[in-house]
Amino acid sequence: MFEALLEVERNPFQGDPKVGNLAGLLTYRFKLLDSLWLIAYEFIDEETLRIIKIGPRENFYKDL
């Protein structure tokens, strides 16, 4: 998981931008123990990201 966070830090624009109720959020997908996991994050300013949630893909968007 740490590698995925480093990858988001290196290139935050590679995340998938969300639309609708989740507009402003981006998600980055990665594999962890043969499962698909996501990191949801947003830009606070030009140099700051806020991690909103990290978790498995199943029901990930339910609590956002």
Backbone as numpy.savetxt, mean C-alpha at the origin, in Angstrom:
# Nx Ny Nz CAx CAy CAz Cx Cy Cz
8.27 -8.76 4.59 7.45 -7.57 4.59 8.32 -6.31 4.59
9.44 -6.38 5.29 10.34 -5.23 5.36 10.83 -4.84 3.96
11.12 -5.84 3.13 11.57 -5.55 1.75 10.49 -4.80 0.97
9.24 -5.16 1.17 8.14 -4.48 0.47 8.05 -3.02 0.91
8.22 -2.77 2.20 8.21 -1.39 2.69 9.36 -0.58 2.11
10.52 -1.20 2.01 11.67 -0.52 1.39 11.40 -0.22 -0.07
10.74 -1.13 -0.75 10.42 -0.91 -2.16 9.45 0.26 -2.33
8.47 0.37 -1.45 7.54 1.51 -1.48 8.30 2.80 -1.20
9.23 2.75 -0.26 10.03 3.94 0.04 10.88 4.35 -1.15
11.48 3.38 -1.83 12.33 3.67 -3.00 11.55 4.27 -4.15
10.36 3.74 -4.39 9.56 4.21 -5.53 8.08 4.20 -5.17
7.60 5.20 -4.46 6.21 5.22 -4.01 5.19 5.35 -5.15
5.63 5.78 -6.32 4.70 5.97 -7.43 4.35 4.67 -8.15
4.97 3.56 -7.76 4.66 2.29 -8.40 3.36 1.67 -7.87
2.83 2.19 -6.79 1.58 1.68 -6.23 0.40 1.97 -7.14
-0.64 1.17 -6.99 -1.86 1.37 -7.77 -2.72 2.44 -7.12
-2.98 3.55 -7.82 -3.83 4.59 -7.25 -5.28 4.12 -7.19
-5.94 4.41 -6.10 -7.34 4.02 -5.91 -8.25 5.17 -6.32
-9.51 4.84 -6.56 -10.51 5.83 -6.99 -11.72 5.74 -6.07
-12.67 6.61 -6.28 -13.90 6.60 -5.50 -13.65 6.94 -4.05
-14.22 6.16 -3.14 -14.06 6.40 -1.70 -12.62 6.30 -1.23
-11.80 5.60 -1.99 -10.39 5.41 -1.60 -9.44 6.32 -2.37
-9.97 7.31 -3.05 -9.13 8.25 -3.82 -8.08 8.87 -2.90
-6.87 8.96 -3.40 -5.76 9.50 -2.62 -4.89 8.41 -2.04
-5.39 7.18 -1.99 -4.60 6.05 -1.50 -3.95 5.33 -2.66
-2.82 4.71 -2.37 -2.16 3.82 -3.31 -1.97 2.48 -2.63
-1.91 1.41 -3.41 -1.64 0.10 -2.84 -0.49 -0.55 -3.58
0.34 -1.22 -2.82 1.47 -1.97 -3.36 1.27 -3.43 -3.00
1.37 -4.32 -3.98 1.17 -5.75 -3.78 2.51 -6.46 -3.62
2.52 -7.47 -2.73 3.71 -8.29 -2.58 3.32 -9.67 -2.04
4.20 -10.63 -2.26 3.97 -11.99 -1.79 4.62 -12.17 -0.43
3.90 -12.85 0.46 4.42 -13.20 1.78 3.89 -14.59 2.11
4.80 -15.54 2.26 4.41 -16.93 2.58 3.36 -17.45 1.60
3.60 -17.27 0.31 2.72 -17.75 -0.75 1.33 -17.11 -0.74
1.18 -15.99 -0.07 -0.08 -15.26 -0.06 0.15 -13.85 -0.60
-0.87 -13.28 -1.20 -0.80 -11.91 -1.69 -1.14 -10.96 -0.55
-0.26 -10.01 -0.29 -0.46 -8.99 0.73 -0.44 -7.62 0.07
-1.01 -6.64 0.76 -1.06 -5.28 0.26 -0.59 -4.29 1.31
-0.03 -3.21 0.83 0.30 -2.06 1.66 -0.51 -0.90 1.11
-1.34 -0.29 1.95 -2.08 0.91 1.55 -1.37 2.12 2.15
-1.15 3.14 1.34 -0.43 4.32 1.82 -0.90 5.56 1.08
-0.54 6.72 1.63 -0.89 7.99 1.02 0.27 8.96 1.19
0.30 9.96 0.34 1.28 11.03 0.45 0.76 12.08 1.42
1.59 12.46 2.38 1.27 13.56 3.28 1.77 14.86 2.67
2.98 14.82 2.14 3.55 15.93 1.39 4.56 15.33 0.41
5.37 16.15 -0.21 6.30 15.66 -1.23 7.34 14.68 -0.71
7.62 14.69 0.58 8.67 13.85 1.13 8.17 12.84 2.17
6.87 12.82 2.43 6.35 11.99 3.52 5.22 11.09 3.06
5.33 9.81 3.40 4.27 8.84 3.16 3.69 8.40 4.50
2.41 8.09 4.49 1.79 7.51 5.68 1.27 6.13 5.29
1.72 5.11 6.01 1.23 3.76 5.81 -0.11 3.66 6.54
-1.14 3.28 5.80 -2.48 3.19 6.35 -2.76 1.78 6.87
-2.36 0.79 6.09 -2.64 -0.60 6.46 -1.71 -1.54 5.72
-1.34 -2.64 6.37 -0.60 -3.73 5.76 -1.33 -5.00 6.13
-1.64 -5.82 5.14 -2.34 -7.06 5.46 -2.56 -7.93 4.25
-3.09 -9.14 4.47 -3.39 -10.05 3.37 -4.50 -9.49 2.49
-4.51 -9.87 1.24 -5.46 -9.35 0.25 -6.91 -9.63 0.65
-7.15 -10.78 1.24 -8.52 -11.16 1.61 -9.11 -10.14 2.58
-10.21 -9.53 2.20 -10.93 -8.53 2.99 -10.10 -7.28 3.32
-9.07 -7.03 2.55 -8.18 -5.90 2.83 -8.92 -4.57 2.77
-9.75 -4.39 1.76 -10.40 -3.10 1.55 -11.61 -2.88 2.46
-12.06 -3.91 3.13 -13.26 -3.83 3.96 -13.14 -2.75 5.03
-12.00 -2.65 5.70 -11.82 -1.73 6.82 -11.17 -0.40 6.45
-10.95 -0.18 5.15 -10.32 1.09 4.76 -11.33 2.20 4.66
